[in-house]
Amino acid sequence: MAKVCQLTGKRTQVGNNVSHANNKTKRKFYPNLQTKKFYLESEGVWVSLKVSAKAIRTINKKGLEAALVDAARKGTLNV
């Protein structure tokens, strides 16, 4: 499975390693993804999501259902 957050849509970014001599080589910046289970109260089921650390903080703040609605409205929901 791709390294993409299912809630925020964060994905791998590409950049450069820059040495002291200013030599540049390609590298990748990976999002901080965690596979986590959340309880969806309205359905009464556990949902397993691959989400970034920022998405976990958002779920803790807003709640799972509100975070899912926001992600669907923004078009980043990828479940």
C-alpha positions as CSV (number, residue, x, y, z in Angstrom):
1,M,0.0,0.0,0.0
2,A,1.2,3.5,-0.8
3,K,2.6,5.8,1.9
4,V,-0.4,8.1,1.9
5,C,-2.5,9.3,4.9
6,Q,-6.1,8.2,4.4
7,L,-7.5,11.2,6.2
8,T,-5.3,14.2,5.2
9,G,-3.8,12.9,1.9
10,K,-0.3,13.6,3.0
11,R,2.1,11.6,0.8
12,T,5.9,11.2,0.2
13,Q,7.7,14.4,-1.0
14,V,10.9,14.5,-3.0
15,G,13.8,16.8,-2.2
16,N,17.6,16.9,-2.1
17,N,20.3,15.9,0.3
18,V,22.7,18.9,0.2
19,S,26.3,18.2,1.3
20,H,28.7,20.7,2.8
21,A,30.2,21.0,-0.7
22,N,26.7,21.8,-2.0
23,N,26.4,18.5,-3.9
24,K,22.8,17.6,-4.3
25,T,21.4,14.0,-4.4
26,K,17.7,13.1,-4.5
27,R,16.0,11.9,-1.3
28,K,12.5,11.3,-0.1
29,F,10.6,12.8,2.9
30,Y,8.1,10.3,4.2
31,P,5.0,11.2,6.3
32,N,4.8,10.0,9.8
33,L,2.2,7.3,9.2
34,Q,0.7,5.0,11.8
35,T,-1.8,2.2,11.4
36,K,-4.4,2.8,14.1
37,K,-7.8,1.5,15.1
38,F,-10.5,3.9,15.9
39,Y,-14.0,3.2,17.3
40,L,-16.8,4.6,15.1
41,E,-19.6,5.2,17.6
42,S,-22.5,5.7,15.2
43,E,-21.9,2.4,13.5
44,G,-20.6,0.6,16.6
45,V,-17.5,-0.8,14.8
46,W,-13.7,-0.5,14.9
47,V,-12.1,1.1,11.9
48,S,-8.5,0.6,11.0
49,L,-6.9,3.6,9.3
50,K,-3.4,4.4,8.1
51,V,-3.1,8.0,9.3
52,S,-0.4,10.6,9.9
53,A,0.5,11.8,13.4
54,K,-1.2,15.1,12.5
55,A,-4.4,13.3,11.6
56,I,-4.4,11.5,14.9
57,R,-4.1,14.8,16.7
58,T,-7.0,16.1,14.6
59,I,-9.1,13.1,15.5
60,N,-8.4,13.5,19.2
61,K,-9.4,17.2,19.0
62,K,-12.6,17.0,16.8
63,G,-13.6,13.3,17.0
64,L,-13.5,10.7,14.4
65,E,-16.8,11.4,12.7
66,A,-16.2,15.2,12.4
67,A,-12.7,14.5,11.0
68,L,-14.1,12.1,8.4
69,V,-16.7,14.7,7.4
70,D,-14.1,17.4,7.0
71,A,-11.8,15.1,5.0
72,A,-14.7,14.2,2.7
73,R,-15.6,17.8,2.2
74,K,-12.0,18.7,1.3
75,G,-11.7,15.7,-1.0
76,T,-8.8,14.1,0.9
77,L,-10.7,11.2,2.3
78,N,-9.1,8.0,0.9
79,V,-10.8,5.0,2.5
